[in-house]
Amino acid sequence: MDSPDGHIIVTEHLSKIYQLEKQEVRALVDVSFRVAPKEFMAIMGPSGSGKSTLMNLLGCLDTPSEGQYFLKGKLVSAMTENELAHIRNRDIGFVFQVFNLLPRATAFRNVELPLIYKGTPKKEREEMVRVALAEVEMGNRMSHRPAELSGGERQRVAIARALVNEPSLILADEPTGNLDSKTGQEIMNLFRKLNNQGHTIIIVSHDRDVAGQTQRIIFLRDGRIEREERKDA
């Protein structure tokens, strides 16, 4: 189920404070926004603006110091570490700049791993892996290891891994950062296709050209939302 108001994400006055020796660092300050199901949006800002901190909170990798975060109507900001791990495995698909693939495992095995952790039966998970790899046009490369794939192909495998659990939300952190511009555009085209198929996608990027291809951009500065931009679908 979604939030009572229909949003998949609701953040209310999120703040994150780090204590470094005797100094208090406010990485996020009073951040409130909502994300509708099937939305394709970006979070932008200069280095130190709070982008990574916000992504860690949205991905249930960290908890806020203040404020509330609802995902699909559940107050995840108040959950225990075990509960957050369950949410991460079931509801969130992560895509990283550095791909984070196991070098000795095939593309098939890399995509299969989240399903193994989840306890999905072998026959069912093998079919789910084939579907996910086909969705990113990597069905004919499933037996290749990362070293045998191009950067763009590795990122496609990473996206298939994010998709395989059929998550509620895909979080992509600088997903084109390690790719040349042509390959990066192919990955953005893939994200747009996945969004058109109904996936909710949030991209964290410092690249205006990348962020400009989404429906909405939230700009962060000094841990606060500076402004938002929307464009008609």
PyMOL commands that set and color helices and strands:
alter all, ss='L'
color gray80, all
select helices_A, chain A and resi 51-58+76-78+81-91+107-118+122-135+139-141+146-148+151-163+181-196+208-211
alter helices_A, ss='H'
color red, helices_A
select strands_A, chain A and resi 9-20+23-35+40-44+66-71+74-75+92-95+169-173+201-204+216-221+224-230
alter strands_A, ss='S'
color yellow, strands_A
deselect
rebuild
show_as cartoon
